Amino acid sequence: MIADKMGIDNIDCQIMDLIQKEPGLTHTQIAVHVNRSQPTIGMRIRKLEKIGVLKYQAGINIKVADLCFARVEVQTKNPQKIIDKVKSCPSMINAFRLSGTANLSILMTGLDYKFLDDIVNINFRNDPDVIEVHMDIIEDVVKDFVAPVNLNLENGFDYQKCCGKCKCHSDFNCI
């Protein structure tokens, strides 16, 4: 069972399910739902946070955000180089290491798909270590999905041109 592998029990699973469905519930409200005391709930939540299975993520619900999202599959000889780009580029939300033909899948966002395509061209298609790149446009999201989208406009982030925060501006001729 998944819970056993994570080192949690059925009560922990119920607590996590409640928090995922209604993040604003108080410990007292959760205690009523799972028939435990409020201090027990606090202790269990701290345990879940400490072992790393419960995290709170602020971000944008990409199901309703008026932004463009894409998934980019990359086959590369140097996955760490691409991962470093993902970590430094505000348009790249996250990357997933894969087995199979592509060894990375990257979730990206921007105001328009041309911008996303430009970023893919700069960071992946022009990289000599990249063997193959495939970009899929995300047309719809079935369930609410919160992602940590960087919208730090005050520090010069501009979706219409390279922000200068990623490595693409020094590696290639940027947008």
Rosetta silent file (secondary structure, phi, psi, omega in degrees, C-alpha in Angstrom):
SEQUENCE: MIADKMGIDNIDCQIMDLIQKEPGLTHTQIAVHVNRSQPTIGMRIRKLEKIGVLKYQAGINIKVADLCFARVEVQTKNPQKIIDKVKSCPSMINAFRLSGTANLSILMTGLDYKFLDDIVNINFRNDPDVIEVHMDIIEDVVKDFVAPVNLNLENGFDYQKCCGKCKCHSDFNCI
SCORE:     score description
SCORE:     0.000 S_00000001
   1 L     0.000  145.289 -177.159    0.000    0.000    0.000 S_00000001
   2 H   -60.448  -43.253 -178.355    1.190    3.521   -0.803 S_00000001
   3 H   -59.852  -42.192  178.874    0.632    4.780    2.759 S_00000001
   4 H   -61.057  -42.222 -179.882    2.842    2.029    4.196 S_00000001
   5 H   -62.903  -34.219  179.684    5.627    2.916    1.792 S_00000001
   6 H   -84.289   -8.248  179.358    5.432    6.560    2.904 S_00000001
   7 L    79.671   31.508  179.661    5.385    5.567    6.586 S_00000001
   8 L  -126.865  162.627 -179.290    1.893    6.848    7.353 S_00000001
   9 L  -110.065 -174.669 -176.739   -1.326    5.251    8.552 S_00000001
  10 H   -62.886  -38.042  178.809   -5.003    5.537    7.650 S_00000001
  11 H   -64.717  -43.698  176.506   -5.593    8.512    9.991 S_00000001
  12 H   -58.546  -42.150  178.840   -2.670   10.365    8.382 S_00000001
  13 H   -62.257  -41.682  178.229   -4.186    9.621    4.965 S_00000001
  14 H   -63.172  -43.112  179.167   -7.550   11.005    6.081 S_00000001
  15 H   -61.135  -47.410 -179.653   -5.876   14.150    7.428 S_00000001
  16 H   -63.471  -39.869  178.601   -3.953   14.698    4.179 S_00000001
  17 H   -61.641  -43.904  178.554   -7.083   14.096    2.102 S_00000001
  18 H   -63.007  -44.540 -179.121   -9.010   16.699    4.119 S_00000001
  19 H   -64.388  -38.989  179.473   -6.191   19.246    3.857 S_00000001
  20 H   -66.334  -38.814 -179.230   -5.915   18.703    0.095 S_00000001
  21 H   -75.674  -37.877 -178.197   -9.654   19.163   -0.397 S_00000001
  22 L  -139.218   84.117 -175.637   -9.996   22.091    2.024 S_00000001
  23 L   -60.834  -19.899 -177.176   -6.620   23.660    2.910 S_00000001
  24 L   -85.697    0.133 -179.954   -8.251   26.223    5.194 S_00000001
  25 L   -62.312  140.670  175.465   -9.587   23.695    7.710 S_00000001
  26 L   -81.610  165.272  176.898   -8.447   24.260   11.277 S_00000001
  27 H   -59.801  -36.845  179.402   -6.919   21.493   13.369 S_00000001
  28 H   -64.193  -43.321  179.029  -10.151   21.422   15.374 S_00000001
  29 H   -64.951  -41.055  177.798  -12.257   20.922   12.244 S_00000001
  30 H   -63.508  -41.781 -179.917   -9.957   18.143   11.038 S_00000001
  31 H   -57.198  -41.154  178.787  -10.131   16.528   14.490 S_00000001
  32 H   -63.161  -43.753 -178.286  -13.929   16.338   14.245 S_00000001
  33 H   -63.869  -36.820 -175.212  -13.738   14.699   10.798 S_00000001
  34 H  -105.364    6.635  176.047  -11.262   11.997   11.861 S_00000001
  35 L    57.761   48.625  176.600  -12.553   11.558   15.425 S_00000001
  36 L  -134.481  169.410 -179.854   -9.296   12.533   17.139 S_00000001
  37 L   -80.070  158.188  178.839   -8.295   15.359   19.470 S_00000001
  38 H   -61.011  -43.744  177.897   -7.030   18.710   18.201 S_00000001
  39 H   -61.876  -35.796  177.604   -3.567   18.220   19.807 S_00000001
  40 H   -63.260  -41.093  179.027   -3.300   14.802   18.126 S_00000001
  41 H   -63.210  -45.404  178.160   -4.069   16.407   14.755 S_00000001
  42 H   -58.531  -42.955  179.498   -1.404   19.067   15.337 S_00000001
  43 H   -63.881  -44.499 -179.142    1.136   16.384   16.238 S_00000001
  44 H   -66.080  -40.902  179.135    0.271   14.275   13.195 S_00000001
  45 H   -63.938  -43.704  176.649    0.443   17.266   10.827 S_00000001
  46 H   -59.958  -40.520  177.925    3.871   18.231   12.209 S_00000001
  47 H   -62.356  -46.206 -179.717    5.004   14.609   11.707 S_00000001
  48 H   -61.798  -38.922  177.000    3.724   14.593    8.110 S_00000001
  49 H   -67.812  -42.356 -177.500    5.537   17.874    7.432 S_00000001
  50 H   -64.149  -40.407  179.659    8.746   16.631    9.073 S_00000001
  51 L   -81.211   -5.813  171.989    8.900   13.439    6.996 S_00000001
  52 L    88.542    7.388 -179.545    8.196   15.536    3.890 S_00000001
  53 L   -88.575  -15.190  177.230    4.952   13.976    2.675 S_00000001
  54 L  -118.198  117.246  177.599    2.829   17.042    3.476 S_00000001
  55 L  -129.078  147.539  175.369    3.827   20.330    1.865 S_00000001
  56 L  -105.417  129.033 -174.524    1.869   23.515    1.429 S_00000001
  57 L  -124.361  117.625  171.949    2.239   25.106   -1.995 S_00000001
  58 L   -89.269  144.400  179.812    1.112   28.584   -2.885 S_00000001
  59 L   176.256 -162.336 -178.506    0.701   29.186   -6.575 S_00000001
  60 E  -106.954  135.875  174.980   -1.652   29.661   -9.458 S_00000001
  61 E   -76.152  106.239 -174.637   -4.418   27.233  -10.313 S_00000001
  62 L   -70.371  -12.838  175.468   -3.465   26.454  -13.899 S_00000001
  63 L   -66.133  -33.736 -175.736   -6.974   25.125  -14.562 S_00000001
  64 L  -113.563   -8.952 -178.059   -8.361   28.674  -14.379 S_00000001
  65 L   -66.400  140.223  178.189   -5.299   30.871  -15.035 S_00000001
  66 L   -89.509   57.359  177.957   -5.440   32.909  -18.220 S_00000001
  67 L  -127.262  166.482  176.801   -1.907   31.852  -19.173 S_00000001
  68 E   -98.345  137.530 -179.880   -0.514   29.461  -21.733 S_00000001
  69 E  -127.298  146.141  178.434    0.971   26.184  -20.526 S_00000001
  70 E  -143.877  154.964  171.934    3.041   23.587  -22.345 S_00000001
  71 E  -113.682  129.033 -178.116    4.806   20.336  -21.601 S_00000001
  72 E  -116.363  123.107  176.658    8.192   19.908  -23.230 S_00000001
  73 E   -97.939  129.268 -176.544    9.760   16.473  -23.596 S_00000001
  74 E  -127.862  131.379  168.698   13.549   16.587  -23.945 S_00000001
  75 E  -108.032  119.886 -174.929   16.046   13.848  -24.754 S_00000001
  76 E  -138.279  153.747  174.749   19.486   15.107  -23.802 S_00000001
  77 L   -80.207  -16.615 -175.414   23.002   13.837  -23.209 S_00000001
  78 L  -133.552   76.731 -178.041   23.296   16.201  -20.239 S_00000001
  79 H   -58.326  -35.954 -177.465   20.102   16.193  -18.102 S_00000001
  80 H   -63.554  -35.052  177.680   21.713   18.182  -15.281 S_00000001
  81 H   -62.108  -42.021  179.198   22.433   21.092  -17.631 S_00000001
  82 H   -69.820  -41.322  178.311   18.745   21.242  -18.579 S_00000001
  83 H   -59.685  -40.318  177.096   17.670   20.877  -14.941 S_00000001
  84 H   -62.155  -38.088  176.533   19.890   23.853  -14.060 S_00000001
  85 H   -64.770  -42.260  179.168   18.138   25.899  -16.761 S_00000001
  86 H   -60.008  -42.815 -179.296   14.742   24.888  -15.370 S_00000001
  87 H   -62.819  -30.089 -174.868   15.804   26.001  -11.889 S_00000001
  88 H  -100.786   -9.505 -176.523   16.852   29.426  -13.161 S_00000001
  89 L  -100.724  119.809 -179.609   14.131   30.208  -15.737 S_00000001
  90 L   -62.789  -20.964  179.152   10.901   31.754  -14.402 S_00000001
  91 L   -80.774  -16.154 -179.424    8.950   30.376  -17.387 S_00000001
  92 E   -99.184  109.508 -173.890    9.858   26.799  -16.511 S_00000001
  93 E   -72.300  -46.044 -177.775    7.669   25.690  -13.614 S_00000001
  94 E  -165.257  163.802  176.084    9.192   22.267  -12.981 S_00000001
  95 E  -131.351  150.132  179.168   10.983   19.335  -14.565 S_00000001
  96 E  -126.112  127.916  174.935   10.510   15.608  -14.182 S_00000001
  97 E   -76.783  137.041 -175.329   13.244   13.020  -14.850 S_00000001
  98 L  -124.948  157.612  164.471   11.897   10.227  -17.029 S_00000001
  99 L  -101.252  160.033 -179.148   12.840    6.792  -18.222 S_00000001
 100 L   109.229 -160.929 -176.019   12.184    6.037  -21.874 S_00000001
 101 L   -62.104  -55.323  176.083   12.943    7.995  -25.013 S_00000001
 102 L   -84.257  141.599  177.837   12.788   11.452  -23.426 S_00000001
 103 L  -105.471   -1.552  174.772   14.717   11.797  -20.181 S_00000001
 104 E  -143.095  143.508  171.019   13.071   15.068  -19.038 S_00000001
 105 E  -125.127  128.823 -173.036    9.567   16.494  -19.098 S_00000001
 106 E  -121.993  131.074  175.544    9.270   20.217  -18.390 S_00000001
 107 E   -95.912  127.142 -176.029    6.153   22.195  -17.475 S_00000001
 108 E  -127.269  158.660  175.626    6.287   25.767  -18.823 S_00000001
 109 E  -142.323  155.584  176.704    4.101   28.868  -18.754 S_00000001
 110 E  -171.676  177.097  179.484    3.889   32.198  -20.552 S_00000001
 111 L   -76.871  -28.179  178.837    1.423   34.743  -21.910 S_00000001
 112 L  -147.371  162.806 -175.261    1.433   33.244  -25.394 S_00000001
 113 H   -74.192  -26.488  176.056    2.613   30.119  -27.196 S_00000001
 114 H   -62.527  -43.016  177.676    5.038   31.982  -29.458 S_00000001
 115 H   -59.891  -46.088  179.416    6.947   33.068  -26.359 S_00000001
 116 H   -60.848  -42.550  178.576    7.026   29.475  -25.083 S_00000001
 117 H   -63.007  -39.707  177.013    8.245   28.256  -28.464 S_00000001
 118 H   -61.913  -43.593  179.232   10.988   30.912  -28.447 S_00000001
 119 H   -63.472  -41.110  177.350   12.124   29.806  -24.986 S_00000001
 120 H   -63.333  -43.043  178.486   12.161   26.169  -26.153 S_00000001
 121 H   -60.478  -47.670 -177.110   14.186   27.155  -29.230 S_00000001
 122 H   -64.880  -48.584 -171.198   16.709   29.128  -27.192 S_00000001
 123 H   -88.043  -24.787 -173.917   17.135   26.692  -24.328 S_00000001
 124 H  -122.004  -52.982 -175.149   16.652   23.290  -25.950 S_00000001
 125 H   -67.351  -26.512  178.641   16.588   23.201  -29.753 S_00000001
 126 L   -93.085    3.218 -178.139   19.803   25.252  -29.979 S_00000001
 127 L   -89.207  120.978 -178.285   21.587   23.160  -27.330 S_00000001
 128 L   -64.895  -19.397  177.240   24.128   20.744  -28.872 S_00000001
 129 L   -81.433  -12.747 -178.780   23.588   18.294  -25.975 S_00000001
 130 E   -87.729  126.506 -177.815   19.868   18.002  -26.782 S_00000001
 131 E   -88.636  -43.136 -177.708   19.033   15.107  -29.090 S_00000001
 132 E  -150.363  145.852  178.543   15.286   15.637  -29.456 S_00000001
 133 E  -134.973  136.515  175.791   12.628   18.123  -28.284 S_00000001
 134 E  -137.855  125.120 -179.573    8.871   17.821  -28.450 S_00000001
 135 E  -111.729  127.689  174.922    6.500   20.526  -27.161 S_00000001
 136 E  -113.182  132.998  175.842    2.822   19.818  -26.419 S_00000001
 137 E   -80.134  132.423  175.502    0.372   22.628  -25.714 S_00000001
 138 E   -86.613  112.827 -176.460   -1.770   22.005  -22.638 S_00000001
 139 L   -87.558  -32.413 -176.833   -5.300   22.754  -23.809 S_00000001
 140 L  -155.301  154.021  176.831   -7.229   21.878  -20.671 S_00000001
 141 L  -120.715  127.429 -174.232   -6.664   20.685  -17.114 S_00000001
 142 L   -69.847  -47.413 -178.368   -9.133   18.153  -15.720 S_00000001
 143 L  -116.736  162.568  172.924   -8.739   18.954  -12.001 S_00000001
 144 L   -55.016  136.709 -179.063   -7.553   22.005  -10.101 S_00000001
 145 L  -143.626  111.801 -177.286   -3.759   22.035  -10.240 S_00000001
 146 E   -93.341  126.478  179.811   -1.762   24.606   -8.292 S_00000001
 147 E  -127.402  146.189 -179.039    1.694   25.383   -9.646 S_00000001
 148 L   -80.085   78.636 -179.025    4.315   27.827   -8.355 S_00000001
 149 L   -81.636  128.583 -179.207    4.290   30.247  -11.272 S_00000001
 150 L   -80.081  111.192  178.722    6.817   33.088  -10.926 S_00000001
 151 L  -117.404   34.958 -175.371    4.950   36.369  -11.439 S_00000001
 152 L   -77.216   71.001 -176.677    7.577   38.637   -9.916 S_00000001
 153 H   -68.276  -26.268 -177.855    6.933   41.541  -12.268 S_00000001
 154 H   -64.418  -25.726 -178.701    8.424   44.071   -9.869 S_00000001
 155 H   -98.880   24.051  172.911   11.898   42.633  -10.472 S_00000001
 156 L    90.871    8.398  179.530   11.739   42.986  -14.231 S_00000001
 157 L   -72.205  122.207 -177.700   10.114   39.695  -15.228 S_00000001
 158 L  -133.245  113.802 -178.975    8.505   40.270  -18.602 S_00000001
 159 L   -63.799  -16.888 -176.225    6.864   37.392  -20.458 S_00000001
 160 L   -85.040  -12.986  176.432    7.272   39.241  -23.751 S_00000001
 161 L  -148.583  168.618 -179.678   11.073   39.142  -23.734 S_00000001
 162 L   -59.515  137.238 -175.632   13.853   37.297  -21.991 S_00000001
 163 L   -81.731  -16.892 -178.176   13.917   38.233  -18.351 S_00000001
 164 L    82.313   -2.263 -179.278   17.694   38.035  -17.991 S_00000001
 165 L   -90.051  -18.596 -178.302   17.337   35.795  -14.925 S_00000001
 166 L   -97.947  172.297 -177.701   17.951   32.534  -16.757 S_00000001
 167 L   -78.778   -9.272 -175.521   21.117   31.268  -18.364 S_00000001
 168 H   -61.710  -31.565 -176.426   19.703   31.526  -21.882 S_00000001
 169 H   -69.172  -22.759  178.907   20.821   35.142  -22.239 S_00000001
 170 H   -97.918  -22.802 -177.214   24.461   34.198  -21.824 S_00000001
 171 H   -84.411  -33.524 -172.967   24.401   30.878  -23.719 S_00000001
 172 L  -138.728  172.852  170.817   22.619   31.993  -26.902 S_00000001
 173 L   -73.303  114.499 -173.454   21.366   35.040  -28.725 S_00000001
 174 L   -82.100  170.285 -177.680   18.300   35.752  -26.664 S_00000001
 175 L   -56.940    0.000    0.000   14.911   37.000  -27.822 S_00000001
